[in-house]
Amino acid sequence: MASIPSPVVAIKINDWYKHIKRFNVKEAHMLREEVRKDIDVMEEDEQAVLYFQLMEFRHHLMTDYVQPSKEPLEKSDYLKAVEG
């Protein structure tokens, strides 16, 4: 299988980010899955992988904002999760 050029994947990640900023949850989820598949067969590019990880983080922030958990997280539990 031929590898996908990293600029093509970076453009998809950028489109994904546009949907995240607009809170288009359905489109963001679809692009996320598409980008995940493309990342696996993409040519090696550390910058594109870092960009993908940043968008993963922002995607999680968006989903947490749109669908917050029903039980509020205690500050001590949050610190344990962050600090390991």
Residue frames relative to the residue before (quaternion, step in Angstrom):
aa qw qx qy qz dx dy dz
M 1.0000 0.0000 0.0000 0.0000 0.00 0.00 0.00
A 0.4196 -0.7185 0.5002 0.2399 3.57 -0.87 0.97
S 0.4547 -0.6862 0.4941 0.2797 3.54 -1.06 0.74
I 0.4476 -0.6739 0.5271 0.2601 3.53 -1.19 0.68
P 0.4878 -0.6568 0.4768 0.3215 3.61 -0.91 0.83
S 0.5520 -0.6559 0.4093 0.3123 3.57 -0.94 0.88
P 0.6171 0.5397 -0.3863 0.4227 3.69 0.95 -0.55
V 0.6037 0.5481 -0.3568 0.4559 3.60 1.10 -0.63
V 0.6683 0.4795 -0.2934 0.4872 3.58 0.96 -0.86
A 0.6319 0.5365 -0.3348 0.4481 3.60 1.00 -0.77
I 0.6272 0.5217 -0.3363 0.4705 3.61 1.04 -0.69
K 0.6444 0.5057 -0.3193 0.4764 3.60 1.02 -0.78
I 0.6284 0.5218 -0.3324 0.4716 3.59 1.03 -0.79
N 0.6370 0.5245 -0.3243 0.4625 3.58 1.01 -0.79
D 0.6372 0.5071 -0.3207 0.4837 3.61 1.01 -0.78
W 0.6118 0.5477 -0.3288 0.4665 3.56 1.07 -0.82
Y 0.6573 0.5167 -0.3044 0.4564 3.58 0.94 -0.90
K 0.6146 0.5452 -0.3472 0.4522 3.59 1.03 -0.75
H 0.6665 0.4852 -0.3007 0.4795 3.59 0.99 -0.80
I 0.6130 0.5399 -0.3466 0.4611 3.59 1.06 -0.71
K 0.6686 0.5085 -0.3021 0.4507 3.60 0.88 -0.91
R 0.7200 0.4222 -0.2362 0.4976 3.58 1.08 -0.71
F 0.3959 -0.7364 0.4502 0.3135 3.59 1.34 -0.03
N 0.3173 0.7055 -0.5490 0.3164 3.58 0.98 0.91
V 0.2056 -0.8481 0.4762 0.1082 3.54 0.33 1.32
K 0.6751 0.5084 -0.3087 0.4365 3.59 0.80 -0.97
E 0.6902 0.4649 -0.2796 0.4789 3.60 0.85 -0.94
A 0.6302 0.5355 -0.3305 0.4549 3.58 1.05 -0.76
H 0.6505 0.5057 -0.3189 0.4685 3.60 0.97 -0.81
M 0.6541 0.5124 -0.3198 0.4553 3.59 0.95 -0.84
L 0.6829 0.4698 -0.2907 0.4779 3.58 0.90 -0.90
R 0.5942 0.5700 -0.3638 0.4356 3.58 1.05 -0.68
E 0.6793 0.4794 -0.2895 0.4742 3.58 0.87 -0.94
E 0.6432 0.5218 -0.3183 0.4612 3.57 1.00 -0.80
V 0.6701 0.4878 -0.2943 0.4758 3.59 0.95 -0.88
R 0.6144 0.5504 -0.3519 0.4425 3.61 1.01 -0.75
K 0.6600 0.4934 -0.3042 0.4779 3.58 0.97 -0.84
D 0.6758 0.5001 -0.2942 0.4546 3.58 0.98 -0.87
I 0.6038 0.5721 -0.3557 0.4261 3.60 1.05 -0.73
D 0.6452 0.5484 -0.3206 0.4245 3.57 1.02 -0.79
V 0.7761 0.3036 -0.1708 0.5257 3.60 1.06 -0.67
M 0.4311 0.7107 -0.4505 0.3257 3.58 1.29 0.19
E 0.5458 -0.5666 0.4879 0.3782 3.54 -1.21 0.50
E 0.6201 -0.5915 0.3716 0.3571 3.53 -1.12 0.68
D 0.2137 0.7446 -0.6021 0.1933 3.56 -0.74 1.15
E 0.3440 -0.7835 0.4869 0.1755 3.55 -0.31 1.29
Q 0.6391 0.5390 -0.3333 0.4359 3.60 0.98 -0.76
A 0.6535 0.5028 -0.3110 0.4726 3.58 0.99 -0.81
V 0.6394 0.5124 -0.3262 0.4713 3.59 1.02 -0.73
L 0.6428 0.5080 -0.3205 0.4754 3.61 0.99 -0.78
Y 0.6262 0.5252 -0.3222 0.4778 3.58 1.04 -0.81
F 0.6353 0.5244 -0.3167 0.4703 3.58 1.01 -0.81
Q 0.6680 0.4998 -0.3066 0.4582 3.60 0.90 -0.88
L 0.6257 0.5258 -0.3343 0.4693 3.58 1.05 -0.72
M 0.6756 0.4822 -0.2949 0.4733 3.58 0.94 -0.84
E 0.5749 0.5575 -0.3743 0.4676 3.60 1.12 -0.60
F 0.6570 0.5088 -0.3011 0.4678 3.57 0.93 -0.92
R 0.6888 0.4709 -0.2829 0.4730 3.58 0.86 -0.92
H 0.5965 0.5532 -0.3550 0.4605 3.57 1.13 -0.63
H 0.6549 0.5010 -0.3020 0.4784 3.57 0.98 -0.86
L 0.6259 0.5258 -0.3379 0.4666 3.59 1.01 -0.73
M 0.6471 0.5218 -0.3146 0.4583 3.56 0.98 -0.87
T 0.6940 0.4675 -0.2922 0.4629 3.59 0.81 -0.94
D 0.6323 0.5148 -0.3369 0.4708 3.61 1.05 -0.64
Y 0.6484 0.5082 -0.3137 0.4722 3.57 1.07 -0.69
V 0.6958 0.4705 -0.2687 0.4715 3.57 0.94 -0.91
Q 0.7972 0.1157 -0.0320 0.5916 3.58 0.97 -0.92
P 0.0750 -0.8271 0.5551 0.0457 3.61 0.31 1.17
S 0.5763 -0.5821 0.4392 0.3690 3.54 -1.17 0.54
K 0.5522 -0.6463 0.4240 0.3123 3.55 -1.11 0.72
E 0.7298 0.3521 -0.2173 0.5442 3.56 1.11 -0.64
P 0.3909 -0.7200 0.5123 0.2575 3.61 -0.67 1.01
L 0.4294 -0.7023 0.5140 0.2412 3.53 -1.04 0.83
E 0.4158 -0.6953 0.5307 0.2491 3.54 -0.88 0.95
K 0.6115 -0.5846 0.3936 0.3596 3.55 -1.12 0.70
S 0.6592 0.5069 -0.3170 0.4562 3.60 0.95 -0.80
D 0.6383 0.5139 -0.3258 0.4715 3.61 1.04 -0.73
Y 0.6330 0.5294 -0.3246 0.4623 3.55 1.05 -0.81
L 0.6677 0.4987 -0.3058 0.4604 3.59 0.89 -0.88
K 0.6298 0.5207 -0.3364 0.4680 3.59 1.02 -0.74
A 0.6670 0.4984 -0.3058 0.4616 3.60 0.93 -0.85
V 0.6856 0.4845 -0.2914 0.4585 3.60 0.94 -0.83
E 0.7548 0.4055 -0.2099 0.4710 3.56 0.86 -0.97
G 0.4749 -0.6717 0.4469 0.3515 3.58 1.22 -0.21
